[in-house]
Amino acid sequence: MTKIVFQIGFLAFFVSAVLFGTQGLPLFDIIARGFIVFIAVVTCQVVILMMATSMKRKAEQVPAARQPREEEEMPPEPPAAPAPQAPATAR
């Protein structure tokens, strides 16, 4: 997961460096602004992943606290037995 986060950050750095380079900025400014974009993108990804994992943990805890449904409360029915027959009477 960390490799993906850093690779997306590097992609943002290089894309921003190209965009800032086309504006005619000095090399140091291009690298500094690209690094700022890199840090911002990686920080945003980390915050989003932290929020997603905290939501997942809360979602895992919720089913334990909820009340069982009506169909869950009833035990499964045993197989039906044949209907009792009346004894045969002599005529």
GIJO-V865910 format. One record per helix or strand. SS is the DSSP state (H for helix, E for strand). FROM is the first residue (numbers start at 1). LEN is the number of residues. If there is no record, write none. Layout:
ss->SS from->FROM len->LEN
ss->SS from->FROM len->LEN
This chain:
ss->H from->2 len->20
ss->H from->27 len->39
ss->H from->70 len->4
